[in-house]
């Protein structure tokens, strides 16, 4: 069964960098995932797709501060030069066959 | 740039049917490059995929909701809809419609969401 695991929370200082992790369940380490940002009172925003080889394709208008990478069953979202507006929930999404799953989300606090 | 907008009643009584519509602008729902779906987020919880529908008519639903869910397309209005029967308090959520990339699979555009409350 395809399951995505995310840490519930993360924090980093304004101007610093943070790396969020999404872990694919056993047997699914070759899967691509997508990262989405969810700010309060707004709809989710697609950030990027991250492939198993670490390549990533960003959505329209996503700043260069956002990047993706991979290692084994882990998929990463790195945000550099943190800004206050980056404080949000971040969800990973994967798909298997015709089904989709989301991770539980990571709440990012910018200190 | 494609935009998606959910609409429908914000209040549904228990045991009744929840019906929502997503209006797509800036792109055609008949495009074979994409498919369309619904995701929800209960208060204080994470995102849950409800189901997706291809232009061909093939629909796929979350197993946990499959017996109660129908997603349909109205190409004449460039809209797609969600129907969820026999709702309970557990169905109270913000409901989002989204566009999915057909070959790749990611949701690349989202609506702003609509809150549906289930209460008598």
Interface residues (C-beta under 8 A of the other chain):
Chain A: X32 X34 X36 X38 X42 X43 X44 X45 X46 X49 X57 X59 X60 X91 X93 X95 X97 X98 X99 X100 X101 X102 X103 X104 X105
Chain B: X1 X37 X39 X41 X46 X47 X48 X49 X52 X58 X60 X62 X63 X96 X98 X100 X104 X105 X106 X107 X108 X109 X110 X111 X112 X113
